[in-house]
Amino acid sequence: NIGVWLMRNMRSRMPVALEKQDWPAVLAVEPELAALVASYPGLAELKPTFFDPYSALALAHIGQFAAAEARLRPMPADCYPCLRARAQVAALQGHDARADFWFARAVAEGSSIPFADAEWGRTLLQRGQPDAAIAKFQSANRRGPKFADPLEGWGEALMAKNQSHLALAKFAAAEKLAPNWGRLNLKWGQALLHAGKPEEAQKQFARAAQLD
């Protein structure tokens, strides 16, 4: 019906805001959502899984952890985006064991989906655990071979292990899947620089500067 169509159309704006890490933009959708739910009460059943995981994550990123936790609390236990959000909100608060618990639940819930493993790998890398991160990026790559994020994260983890020369192949493979990704080109340039290839690095930095 028209309510579901409007909801999906509004939800489609979220990936752009999430990719840019524009957390206020994610939260800016909420007043429109409230109006939709008021007009189409049936949408209230979908809201916890369609929108709330992303708004909880946005709240956590701007430091409103209590509000984020309150948003997470009523979410279903079998909702893949919800489990990922629980894990990431825990990680942002430095609750490593709790984050790992929810990431493991998410991986089990979405056994053929790569996103939880990729996010778990990124979290482990931020903790300074590149080997553990690589294991998660490898798993994500098996689950989603056409998904660039695990390859890019794998490259960053190799850089963290002072293996920039090995990271180059991962960045090149990721570039085939996401040629217009600024962070990828930036990290690729850094790896080239560390690998003793300054002229090639400069080309990647120039490319990164043209992108978001």
N, C-alpha and C positions, 0 to 999 in steps of 0.2 A: 504494500500500500504506500501512499504518499509519505506517511510518517517514516517508514523504514528507508525509503529512498532518500529523504532529506537527511536522515541520520547518517547513512553511508556517505552521502556527499560531503557532509560536514566532517566526518571522520577521516575522509581522504586528505584533508588539509594537515592532519596531525603528523604523518610521516615526514613532511617537509620541515615542520617545526622541530620535530625530534632529531632529524638529521643535522639541523643547524644548532641544536641544543638551545633553542629559543624557548625556554621554559615559560615565560609569561605568555607567549603566543599559544602554547598548549593550553594553558589555563584560561585564555581568553575565549575559548570555545564554550566554556561552561554556561555562561548566561543563555546562549542560544540553545544549548541542550536542555536547560531547565524549561525554557519556553516550549520546546518540542515535546518534552515529557508531559507538560501541562495540557498540551493540545491532543496528544496521542498517548493516553495512559499506558498502553501496551508496551511502549518503549522503556518503561521503568524496569521491566524484567531484563532487558538487554544492557542497560546502562552499566551495571557492575563489571561486565566483561568487555564491553565495547569501548568504554571511555575511562572508567575509574583507574585501571592500571596505569595509564599514561598520565593522568592528572596526579595520582599519588607520587609517581616518579618525579614529576615536575615540582610538586610541593617539597619533596625531599631535597631536590637540587637547589632550591632557593632557601633551604635551611628550616623549613616548617615541618619538622619531623613528627611532631605530635599530630598535626593535621594529616600528614601522609599516612601514619599508622592508623588513624581513625578511618581513613578512606579504604585502607587495605582490609580492615578487620572483618567486614561482612562478605568479602569476596569468596566465591566458591572454591572448594579445595581441589577441583578437577579442571580449573581454568588455566590454560598454559600461559597466556599473557599475565594473569594475576600472580602465578607462582614466580615468574621472572621478575615482576615488579617487587614482590616481597623480598626476593634475593638482592636486588639492586638497592633497595631502600636500606636493607640491613647492612650492605657493604658500605654505603655512603656514611653510615653511622659508626663504622669501624667494628661492627659485630660480625667478625669473620666466620665463626662457627655457625651462626644462624644463617648467614648468607650462603655458606656451602650447603647447609641443609636444604634451603629452598631451591638452590640451583639444581641439586640432585633430584629433588621432587619434580622440577620442571623438565629436566632431561628425561626422566622416566615417563612423564605424562605425554611428552611430545617426542617419542622415540625416533621419529623419522624427520624431525625438524631441527635445523642447525643453530637457531638463534640463542638458546639458553647456553649451549656449550661455548659459543663465541663470546657471549657476555661474561661467562664464568672465566674464560681464558683471559679476557681483558682485565677482570678484577684481580686475578692471580698475578698478572703482570704488574699491576699497580702495587701489589703487595711485595714485589721484589722476588717473585717465584717464577722465573722464566721457564724452567723445565716443566713445572706443573702446568703453566699456561700453554706451552707447546702441545702437551697431551690433549688439552681441551680444544685447541685450534685444530689439531689433527682429527679429532672426533667430529668437530663441526664441519670440516672439509669433507669427510666421508659422507656425512648426512646431507650436505648441500654443496656439491662440487662446483656449482655455478654461482656460488655466493662468495663475493670478494673479501668480505670482512675477516674470515678466518685466515686467509692467506696473508693479508696485510698485517694482522696481529701476530701471526707466526714470524713474519719478517722482523717485526719490532722486537719480539722475544729473542730472536737470534742476535739482533743488535745488542740487546741487554747482556748477552753472553759473550760479547766482543767477537761475534762471528758475522760481521757485516758482509763479508764476501759470500757467505751462504744465504744471507737475507736477500741478495739481489735477485735470485731466481724466484723467490716468493713474491717480491714486489712486481716483477715482470709478469708473473702469472696472474696476479690480482689486477694489473693494469688492463689485461685483455677483457676482464669482466666489468671493470669500473674505470674507464679511461679518463673520466672527468672528475676524479676524486682528489681534492686538493691535499688532504693529509697524506694520502698514499704517495703522491709525487714529492711532497716535502720529505717524508721519511726515506724514500728511495734516494733522493738527493743526498741526505745525510749518510746513508749507507755507502753510496758511491764515494763520498768524500773520505770516509773512514777507510775505504778499500783502496785509496790512493788514486782515484780517478776524478780529479777536480774539474776537468772540462766537461765530462759527462754529468757530474753533479750540478754544475751551473745550469745546464739545460733543464734538468729536473726542477731546480729551484725556480727558474723562469716560468716553467709550465705551472708549477704550484701557485705562483704569484698571480696567474691569470684566472685561477679557479677559486671557488668558495673556500 
